[in-house]
Amino acid sequence: MAAAAAAAATDPLPDLLIAVPAVILLCALGARLVRRAGQPPVVGEIAVGLLLGPSFLGWL
């Protein structure tokens, strides 16, 4: 039973299943916001990617 608990604690799949949809949704939101400002959607996607990246989150 302890081996199963240790394996579950190190399994990255639950984190991945949360992170991927969150990144996709936030990038879509960023694209919509900058599109309203007259910029190409990729600008918002890049900005969100930078904010979600390890450098910004590590800074926080």
C-alpha positions in Angstrom: 0.0 0.0 0.0 2.9 2.4 0.8 4.3 1.8 -2.7 1.1 2.8 -4.4 0.9 6.0 -2.3 4.5 6.8 -3.2 3.8 6.2 -6.9 0.7 8.4 -6.8 2.7 11.2 -5.1 5.2 11.4 -8.0 2.8 10.9 -10.9 2.9 14.0 -13.1 -0.3 13.1 -15.0 -2.8 14.9 -12.8 -0.7 18.1 -12.9 -0.4 17.8 -16.7 -4.2 17.3 -17.1 -4.8 20.5 -15.2 -2.0 22.6 -16.8 -2.6 21.9 -20.5 -6.3 23.0 -20.5 -5.5 26.0 -18.3 -2.7 27.1 -20.7 -5.0 26.6 -23.8 -7.8 28.6 -22.2 -5.6 31.4 -21.0 -3.9 31.7 -24.4 -7.3 31.9 -26.1 -8.4 34.6 -23.6 -5.2 36.6 -24.2 -5.7 36.3 -28.0 -9.2 37.7 -27.7 -8.1 40.6 -25.5 -5.4 41.8 -27.8 -7.6 41.2 -30.9 -10.0 43.8 -29.4 -7.0 46.2 -29.1 -6.3 45.7 -32.8 -3.3 43.5 -32.5 -2.7 40.0 -34.0 -3.9 37.2 -31.7 -0.4 35.7 -31.5 0.7 38.7 -29.5 -1.7 37.8 -26.7 -0.7 34.2 -26.9 2.9 35.0 -26.5 2.3 37.4 -23.7 0.3 34.7 -21.8 3.0 32.2 -22.5 5.6 34.5 -21.0 3.4 35.1 -17.9 2.8 31.4 -17.4 6.4 30.5 -18.0 8.8 29.5 -15.3 10.6 32.8 -15.2 7.5 34.9 -14.2 6.0 32.2 -11.9 9.4 31.6 -10.3 9.7 35.4 -9.7 6.4 35.3 -7.8 
